[in-house]
């Protein structure tokens, strides 16, 4: 029996493919990516010199300021509550400080202070939630194990307050960061590499979302002899030049798009970038699917991306329904006086009923009567044909910035989405959800293509991604894109985030008509 397994011997085709990968054309000196020095060290001229702190320095400052703020809040909230409930004593101070410090430690255990999780994505908020649960569990184990009397004030009062305070502070901090990024600050210098078509798509998407912090400052393409991407970003080299370009341009991130860099070449690139200090990000080409549906599955030495099916039934759907029922019922109980006042005002200020019934299409293509407070004159639908030439919306939508059919009270109701509140009854009846795609009209559904029809996999929502992203200001294609993104990736956590942001949008009246 041979001491060398035949499976460990690369085939001739594999050797040839690897040789071709290493022999790609290069604009500069060729250096092996697997070597101990995969680039030529030159006099480093920082790309951010004279422009304030670099991205890494700003990221470090953001990280430490988040930790300091969390520590201050977690030390002060339980201590102040214990002082107020039990008096100012050294014992109460000790309990407050210990529990606050424990909470901060648990946030760290749940990766709530890792740089990659701060300022973008849901992980830093999930870390706060899980840290609260872990802190409560630790206190319970401590009480049982040491027969200690843990103050109930902390468990039932301070812990929820700390979780809310930390989440709120992080939200405000993130909004400030996103405003700075919209102005071009706190951005990661990003090098995008790959084939021309993939680069075009990726650059367009990242430019449309500056809040994620990617500043596209350079490109590397397979061959310099052919025309490069027309995206207004300089081509700095070929794929073989990536490590040298990263060092010369002081790049923070390298994003690989397309299929030109795969397998061993991508592996060797990761080795080379480790020596430059830049991060490697691979865009797999799977769009609008993320979160709980995507799982990285290591198999046979490969990193396989496992995509779960979009759920339209099952335990999570049942949990969402229970959540919708509880929230809708509670909201109706609280808002009943407001609903009655609005109904009277609508009825008194213009002829016609207070409520407006309109046929909409729900989950699975089933139609239902959607309820709204009437915001237009009674014969508004009959007048729409005469106004069709003035339509300012694209696609199957109809919209006028100044619609003569809208009443004066209706304009206010629409601006703050008060006209939508009767749809809480549709939620109770199971025709709608609190969060979901925009409920379409039958004539809109008749114009749907195959992909757009996936909007009907879930119940339409009283609010959704379209509501927090522009409402009636959104173009048709963007509204569809957001609805499909929700259908593909919905979760209870996403619903809570959308409802939180809806409050701000509705109060400000942004995008309302």
Protein Blocks (a to p, Z undefined) as FASTA:
>chain_A
ZZbdfklpccfklmmmmmmmmmgccfbdcddfkbmblcccdddddfkgonapafklmmmm
mmmmmmmmmmmmmmmmmmmmmmmmnopafklmmmmmmmmmmmmmmmmmnopmgfklgopa
jklmmmmmmmmmmmmmmmmmmmmmnopacdfklmmmmmmmmmmmmmmmmmmmmmmmmmmm
mnopaiacdddeddfklmmmmmmmmmmmmmnopacfbdcdfblkbccddehpacfbdfkl
mmmmmmmnopabdcdedjkbgcjllmmmmmmmmmnopacdddehiahiahjlbccddeeh
iacdddddddfbdjklmmmmmmmmmmmmmmmmmmmmmmmmmmmmmmmmpgcdfbdcdddd
dehhiacddddddfbdfklmmmmmmmmmmpcbehjbdcdfbackbcfklmmmmmnommmm
mmmmmmmnopacfbdcddddfklmmmpcfklmmmmmpccdfbdfklmnnpjmpcfklmmm
mmmmmmmmgcfklmmmmmmmmmmmmmnopoiZZ
